[in-house]
Amino acid sequence: MSITIIPFDEGQKHLDWLGLCDAFEAGHKLPKAEIGDTFLYRDPDTLLSRAAWIDGMGMAVKTATIFPGNPGKGDPMINGAVNLYSDKDGTLAALVDFHLVTKWKTAGDSLFAARKLARPDSENILIVGAGTVGRSLFEAYQAAFPKARFRVWNRTRANAEAMCEDCPGLRVADDLERAVKDADIVTSATMSTEPVLKGEWFQPGQHIDVIGAYRPDMREVDDEGIKRVRIFVDSYDTTVGHIGEIKIPLEAGTITRDDLLADHYEPEKFTRQSEDEITLFKNGGGAHLDLMTSRYILDAWQNAQ
């Protein structure tokens, strides 16, 4: 039995963002995924495994090792791979580069939501956070909004300038408040525990895309902001009780469970209702999306051979 091994650079050559969105659409029409996460610790190191099984698609286990001491030795802090298994007989179908799956899953999830929630005529897109995910968001949003103007804000301006060098056409925003007010879409990928986006800045018709918070103590939008928007998530199962963006305001009574209007498994509800409403999408990035992305990567790889 031969096992397909898909590295980052070679695998990426065969992908496109709109094709991934189509794969997400199809994947959410299949039976709902069974998912499970496992964390193992050896201070300060972590082994994280995220598993998903979708009947009709197969199984994936995405494993990451996080070794904070590695960068001091010149090695990457995060390493890993995705094991993709056949739905037919459970055999290992492919090993896919961890960073390839993570890049396309994370930015693709946000783009998938934005194509449904953002105004199609959005022309000004603000990226908050100049890290790896910010660069992926620039690529992804360009695919669906090719005429848009992009700006990036980062706490450290030098990092924003470096991102602009990597992303032709991107400009630095110095004033976050002004940049948010001017944007049609705000996509934020910070690792903040204190909100960086204030609801008083939000404008009618905007779409707010928040990605960075993944722990119970992390959030990017303040209480006023979360009260002003119509809230959507990628999966209730992986966001409601796990991520501070939703968990903190729910437990404080700032919002109620009824304020969460839909996830990707409810496409008839996952839509903008007016030009003036402010929509917010919380990208939680569950393991079922890793599976859908890995399957898309493998299919694209095989079709190109």
Helices and strands as residue ranges (DSSP letters): E 4-6, H 8-12, H 17-27, E 34-42, E 45-54, E 58-66, G 70-73, E 78-85, E 92-97, H 98-117, E 124-128, H 132-144, E 149-153, H 157-166, E 171-172, H 176-182, E 185-188, G 199-201, E 207-210, H 223-228, E 230-233, H 236-239, H 244-252, G 257-259, E 260-262, E 279-282, H 287-304
